[in-house]
Amino acid sequence: MKKATYIFSLLLLFTSCKKFLEVQPQLQVDQSEAITNAGTAATAVNGLFNLLGSNSYYGSNFPSLSYLSGGDIQWTGSQSDPSEINKHLTSATNGNVQSAWTAIYKTIAQANYILDKVPGLTDPLLTPALKNQYLGEAHFIRALAYFDLARGWGGVQLVLKPTYASTDNVGIPRSSLADTYAQVLNDLDAAEPLVPTTVSRNRVTLRTVQALKARFYLYQKNWVLAEQFATDVLADNANYNLVTPYSAFFANSITTPTAESVFELAYTISNTNNHSTWWLPPASGGRREWAPGNPLVALLNDPTVGGNRNALIGQTAAPGLLWYGKLYYRNPLGTDPAYIIRVAELYLIRSEARAEQGNLTGANSAQSDLNAVRARAGVAASTAATLSDILLALEKERQVEFPFETDRFFNLVRTDRAQTVLSLPDKHLYLFPIPYNETLVDPNLAGNNRNPGYY
C-alpha cells in the first residue's frame, strides 16, 4: 500500500455526542498538531467515521464490489471498471478496486493515529469514559476495516502503527488470512471493554462489538461463539428487534434509526453518500447504473419468497418500465444511511450456527430463527428440516433480505458456493486483485505476493 500520512480533520469542532455524526467536509492537516486535547480527539474520531462512510468505502464503492460481483445486480452504465466487476473480468488495474483498497487503508491509518495519540492526552475535558470510548471505537473500526480487507482480498499487510515519517511502515510483509483475521479479533477484544453499554446505532457500543463478533465467528465457522454473540444482541429485545413490515427500517424518510439497526452510518446534506445516485432512475435524480436483474426482481415480487420485501424495488413509468432499487432514495439525495449490521443478519447468523450444531427444528432452533425473518417479511414458515436444506434456505433468504447491502457475494464465497451459484470459471475470483499501483510501489505486494490469477 502507499505509505502516506493520512490525517483528516473537520471544518467544525464538535463537543456534543449528539452532534457527533453531523459531519462536515474533510480537510488535511499537519498530523503533529491534529490530536492534542479533548476537542481535537473528538475531531479525529469524527474524521474516522467520515472515512468509514466515505464514498470510496461504505458510502457506495466498497458495497458495490459485492453488489456487482453477487450475480443479482446488473451494470447499466458505460464505464469499464464496474462492468469488469459485474462480468467477473476484474483486472488489477480496476479503478473501483483501487479506490476501495485505498479508502480502507486510509481508515486504518486514522484509527492508528487515534490509538497512538489519545492514551497520552491529559486534558481534563477528556474524561476516562470518553477516552475509552474513542479508543474502543478506533479498535472497532480498525477491526471492521481489516475484516473487509480479509473477505475481499485475503491476507493483507497489517499496518498497526501510525506513519509519521516516510520510513515508517515500510517493508511490512503480507500476512496470512489467519493472521489477518486474528488481528480483527484482537481489535474486537480490545474494543469490547472500552465502548459504552448504552444504546446507539451510529456509534460503537457493546452491542455493536458483539454483533460484529457474531459475524466474525460465522466466517471462522466457530458455531458456538457465533450463536453466543448473536444471542447477546438478540436477547436485548427491548432495544434490538425486527421491525414490521420489512420496509419500516428505511421507508418514509425516517430521521432516526430503528430498532432494526445495530450499526448504520448517518449522512447529511453536507456529508452525502452516492448510493441513491447509482440506484435511482434519472426521473428521481439518479443514474440507475446499478439495477436489480430480472431474476432478483422475480424473487422479490413473488409473495411466497420476497413477501413485503418487494418494497425494495420500483418501476419507472412507461414506456421504459425499468426496475430499480429503492433502499436508497431520501430527499435530499445522498442522506440515506449506510446499513452495516442489521438485526435480521443476527437471526440468520444464529440460525446457521444452530444448524451446524445440530439444533435444526423446534423452539429456539435454526428453523425458528430463519422463520422469524420470514415472518417479518410476510412469508410462510420454511419447512426446511435437514442441515443441507436449512443451509440452502438461509442462502436464499439472504438473497432477498440483503440484496442491496454488502452481503451476497461475500457470503457465497464464505460458504464456497460462489463458483456454483455464479458459474465462476475459477476460484481465484473469490478474491479481488491487489491493485496494480500498489504492486508497483511495494515489493511485498508484487510478484508471488499478488493474488493468484491476476498476473
Secondary structure as GFF3:
##gff-version 3
##sequence-region A 1 455
A	DSSP	beta_strand	8	10	.	.	.	ID=ss1
A	DSSP	three_ten_helix	17	19	.	.	.	ID=ss2
A	DSSP	beta_strand	26	28	.	.	.	ID=ss3
A	DSSP	three_ten_helix	31	33	.	.	.	ID=ss4
A	DSSP	alpha_helix	38	52	.	.	.	ID=ss5
A	DSSP	alpha_helix	61	69	.	.	.	ID=ss6
A	DSSP	beta_strand	73	75	.	.	.	ID=ss7
A	DSSP	alpha_helix	80	86	.	.	.	ID=ss8
A	DSSP	alpha_helix	95	117	.	.	.	ID=ss9
A	DSSP	three_ten_helix	118	120	.	.	.	ID=ss10
A	DSSP	alpha_helix	128	153	.	.	.	ID=ss11
A	DSSP	alpha_helix	177	191	.	.	.	ID=ss12
A	DSSP	alpha_helix	206	219	.	.	.	ID=ss13
A	DSSP	alpha_helix	223	234	.	.	.	ID=ss14
A	DSSP	three_ten_helix	246	249	.	.	.	ID=ss15
A	DSSP	three_ten_helix	251	253	.	.	.	ID=ss16
A	DSSP	beta_strand	261	265	.	.	.	ID=ss17
A	DSSP	alpha_helix	275	279	.	.	.	ID=ss18
A	DSSP	three_ten_helix	282	284	.	.	.	ID=ss19
A	DSSP	beta_strand	290	292	.	.	.	ID=ss20
A	DSSP	alpha_helix	294	301	.	.	.	ID=ss21
A	DSSP	three_ten_helix	307	312	.	.	.	ID=ss22
A	DSSP	beta_strand	313	315	.	.	.	ID=ss23
A	DSSP	beta_strand	323	325	.	.	.	ID=ss24
A	DSSP	beta_strand	338	342	.	.	.	ID=ss25
A	DSSP	alpha_helix	343	356	.	.	.	ID=ss26
A	DSSP	alpha_helix	366	376	.	.	.	ID=ss27
A	DSSP	alpha_helix	387	401	.	.	.	ID=ss28
A	DSSP	alpha_helix	408	414	.	.	.	ID=ss29
A	DSSP	alpha_helix	418	422	.	.	.	ID=ss30
A	DSSP	three_ten_helix	427	430	.	.	.	ID=ss31
A	DSSP	alpha_helix	436	441	.	.	.	ID=ss32
A	DSSP	three_ten_helix	443	445	.	.	.	ID=ss33
A	DSSP	three_ten_helix	447	449	.	.	.	ID=ss34
###
